[in-house]
Structure formats: C-alpha cells, structure tokens
Amino acid sequence: MSLSKDATFQCDAFINFMKAYKRNLKKKNGPRNFDSLIPYYLKNFVMTLCIHESSKDVEFINMPIDMILVNMIQDPSKYLGILKKLIQVYTNGFINDLDEGTKESCMDPEFRFLILGIFYMDASWDGENDIDRRFNNQNGTNKEVPFFKLCGREVTIIGKVVYVCVPFKINNLQEEGNYVRFSMPIDKWNKKFKADIFLPKLTLEDRQELSDEDGKIVINFKYRQDEKGFEAACVYASDCVDGEIEKPKEIIFNNPFKIEIFSQDFKVYEINVHNL
C-alpha cells in the first residue's frame, strides 16, 4: 500500500530539527559538530549527511567537517549508488533508496548540495498473531486484513475517543516515556480499564513535498507494524460518568485510527490510517 490517500504522515520533531540544521549552515559561529543540534529524544534515531558537488564552490558559511563530496556531473550513477547504500545502512534496508524525483534533481547540472536526513526506529513489543478481520475504510468500503493481538493493555476512553498506549523496546531495552499511542473514535462513555487490543498488520508509505524559505523539501515516509513490533522511518480533547458502565473485553481497531510514537514523552511520529 503506497497511496497517500490511505494514510497521512507527520514527523514534526524531525522536520523542525532538519530546518534548524539547515539554518545553522548559514551561521558564522555555529558548531561544526552538528550532532549537538539534535534534540536528546531524537539522538538514537537520526542521521544527517551533507552531500556536496565537488566541482562547485561551497556557499554555506558553516559546513560540517564530514561533508561527503560527490561528482554528480561526471558520474551520477556511481554517487547515487553510494547514497542508496547509505540509506539502506541507516534504515536497516527498510527504505531502499531516494525517491525518483530527488534522484533526478541530483543529476541536474545545477545540482550543488543535498542535506540527507534519515529518521529510523526499529522497536519491539509482545504481541500474538490473530485472524483476518474486516477493516472499515474511510472511503466507505471494507477489506479483510490480517490482525495481531496485544493482551491485557490499559485502555482510556475520553470524549468518545479510545486511547491505548503500548510501551516499546529498542534493542530489548524499555525506557520510561517510550510508547506508541493508538486512538480511534468509539461510541462509549469515559472510562479506564484493561482489554485485549487487536490491530491490523500494515505497511504504509508516502512521499511529501514541503516548501520553506530555503526551497523545496521532499520527505519519504514509511511505517510497518505487526505482532513483533514496528518500524518507522523518513528519509525529512470530556464528559465523566459515575458508576458502573460497559467495559468491553476487547478493543478491535477495525475503523480508521491514529498511531503516535513517543520517545521520552515527546511525540516524534504520527500516522492516520484511513484505508487498508
């Protein structure tokens, strides 16, 4: 599934960092160790690379020491191959390559400089395989898709929206404040309880173009989840009711829903799943 209408992506923390990184290139007295600019909650997930055409002058004032020089004019295929390998290495093969539009820009005779920012998370949780279930698409259709199960998770319903926070591990280590929050409209009253959670297995991707004062930014997003965990990458409101009310034993995410990833309590990634 690769149609942008099926999901919308946000990664504001990473994008804002990349813009700050770009601004710092214009400073006379900024750190040339650009790792110092990375917010601490992103440090384990971000890699930045500056690629410069070797035959052209450097126009930025504050360039990183480890800038990668390329010769796109004489041998674009060779250096595009190098960039492809770097992306594969830093996303563990999850994102395979630059998008075609960016590759074409790199081969343009006017090409001078590319900031390559890579955000990548590979995390695990304890889940179980489940059966195929019907997912009710936002466009009015439905589809049978494979689901997985997370047992005995804490559920909060506020304002007819159900929220489930699932802690995740990175390299088998659990850190406080690292969790994925799933949310979905639900016709139930406010309450906290535990339930089994059923989520669809999915792989979603998208390409976005953004513009700022410094020109166009292209961002390729990809997200995958199943019973083992998730991978996420990009290569840039309550009424209360007292007393006993219904507490479902199961919550099945079979309608459009939201996925939010938190690192040390900061939201770093968001996906709104519309259609499967």
PyMOL commands that set and color helices and strands:
alter all, ss='L'
color gray80, all
select helices_A, chain A and resi 4-6+12-24+34-37+40-42+76-90+100-106
alter helices_A, ss='H'
color red, helices_A
select strands_A, chain A and resi 7-10+46-53+68-70+113-124+128-136+142-158+161-170+173-185+191-200+202-212+215-226+229-234+250-252+257-263+266-273
alter strands_A, ss='S'
color yellow, strands_A
deselect
rebuild
show_as cartoon
